Amino acid sequence: MASPYQPQQQLGRPIPTSGMAVTSMVLGIIGLALFCVWFIAVICDVLAIIFGAVALQQTKAGKAGGQGMAIAGIVCGIVSLAGVVIYMAFWGTVFWKASNEFRDGMQQIKDLKDLKIR
């Protein structure tokens, strides 16, 4: 009588996860968490995108696993970089408008002083 259980097949060694994919994902998450500290976030974001692209090529070639982590690193890097650009544009606009208001206020004070002298 045959056994109801089939013998397990040996599938070989599992493909190791790409270190670059893990690095890309970690840097992308750090970039998202620190997008307000733009000088750190930009460095993390650019590196996350580069490492993610390299890791994605490795995973597609079958040299390593971790395709999902590579994609997550690229997406997090791009989203964080967009957040940095929006953040910088917002604060740049705020400071530009504030400096214009300050300059206008100083001009009004100067004009008032000129009227009193006459």
Stockholm file with secondary structure:
# STOCKHOLM 1.0

chainA/1-118         MASPYQPQQQLGRPIPTSGMAVTSMVLGIIGLALFCVWFIAVICDVLAIIFGAVALQQTKAGKAGGQGMAIAGIVCGIVSLAGVVIYMAFWGTVFWKASNEFRDGMQQIKDLKDLKIR
#=GR chainA/1-118 SS CCCSSCCCCCCCCCCCBCHHHHHHHHHHHHHHHTTTSHHHHHHHHHHHHHHHHHHHHHHHTTSCBCHHHHHHHHHHHHHHHHHHHHHHHHHHHHHHHHHHHHHHHHHHHHHHHHHHHC
#=GC SS_cons         CCCSSCCCCCCCCCCCBCHHHHHHHHHHHHHHHTTTSHHHHHHHHHHHHHHHHHHHHHHHTTSCBCHHHHHHHHHHHHHHHHHHHHHHHHHHHHHHHHHHHHHHHHHHHHHHHHHHHC
//
